[in-house]
Amino acid sequence: MKRADAKDEPAVFQRVVLKNASPYHYLKVCLALEDESTRLSAVELKQFIITGLNSLYGEVGAALTFDLLKYDEDTLTALLRVYSKGLVKLWSSLTLLGSYQKQSCAFRVLQVSPFLLALTGNSRELQLD
């Protein structure tokens, strides 16, 4: 048994880097529709996204777990949470969705972050008093 004050080995600096420390990624997206008077409910939006996942990745893609945390029906802006492993699948299916009820549409990904707090503010829209 070694004594506590015995120093046989020099101290070694060890650098630890954690990649994707967060299990989730958060996306702030906006849906742009050809007819701006069209409104979707939160349930319809989630079903629309699931349909896009299904058309691109099949039943396995449609089973991707994501959550609709917040949705504003007036601006068609949503906050989505997805496991980090499914981020690319969700993002690519949003990008390739091109029509909703026979009218052109497009998802705009406004912000992406592994931290929810990072989406609360946008430095591009910051107004100093």
N, C-alpha and C positions, 0 to 999 in steps of 0.2 A: 504494500500500500504506500502511495506517495504522500508526501507532506504537502500541505496547501501552499507553502512558500517556496517549494522547489520549482525551479524554472529550467526544465530540460530542453524544451522546444521554444523557439522564438515565436512571437505572436505573428499571425499571418492575417493580412487584410483579405477579406473575401467580399466580393461585390455580388450582390444578388439583384437580378433584374427580373421583374415579373411582367410577362407579356399577357395582355388580356386579363388583368386582375379581376375585372368585373365579369360576372357570368352573363350579363345582359348588355345589349346595346339599345339605345333609344333613338328613334327617328322622328323628326318633325317633318311632316309631309303636307302638301297642299294639292288638292285635286282641281284641275282646270278643265271645265266642261265647255263645249261649243255653245250650248244654250245656257247662259248664266242664270236663268230663272229656275233651272232644275235643282232640286234639293234632295239630298239623301239623308236618311236617318243613320244613326250609328250602326244599327244592325245591318242595314243595306250596304253600308261602306265595308264592314267587315266581310260580309258575304261576297262582295265584289272582289276584294283582295284574295279571298280563298279561291274564288273562281279563277283568278289570274294565276295563282300558284298551281292549281289543278291543270290548267291548260298548258303550262310550261313544264311542270315536273311530274304531272300525273297524280295519282292518289297519295303517293308518298309525300309529294310536295304540299298537297292540300292538308296533310296531317301536321305540317309545321306549326309549332306552338308560337303564337304571338298574341299580344294583348293590345287592345285599343284603350289606352289610359284616359285620353281626353279627346273630345271631338267638338268642334264648333260648326254647327250647321250653316251659319250665315257666311262664313269665310271658307268653308269646306277644308279646314285645317285640322289635322289629327296628330296625336302623339302616340307612337307605337313603341311597344317593348318586345324585343325578340331575343332569344338566346344567341349569344355571340356566334355559335356554330351555324346558325341559320340566317345570319345577316345578309350574306351574299345572295342566297336564294330569294329572300324577301325583296331585297333591293332590285334584283334583276327582273323579278316578276312585276314589280311596280313600274319599272321602266318600260316594259314591253306591253303593258295594258294600253290599248289605243282606242277602245270604243266602249261606251256605256249606253245601253238601250238605243242602239243605232245612231249615236251621235259621237263625234270625235271627243276624246278626252286625253289628258296627260297628267301623270303624277309628277309634282316637283318636289324633290327632296331638298328641304330647306336647311336642316341641320342633322348631324349624326354625332353621337357621343356615347362612350361607355358609362358616362355619369349623367344622371338625370338633372342634377343641379346646373350642369353646363348649358342646358337648353332653356333655362329661365330667362337669360338675357342674350341680347345680340349686340355686339359692339358696333355693327353697321347702323343700327337704329338708335344708338345711344344719344340722348339729348342732355347736355349739361346746362344747368341753370346758372 
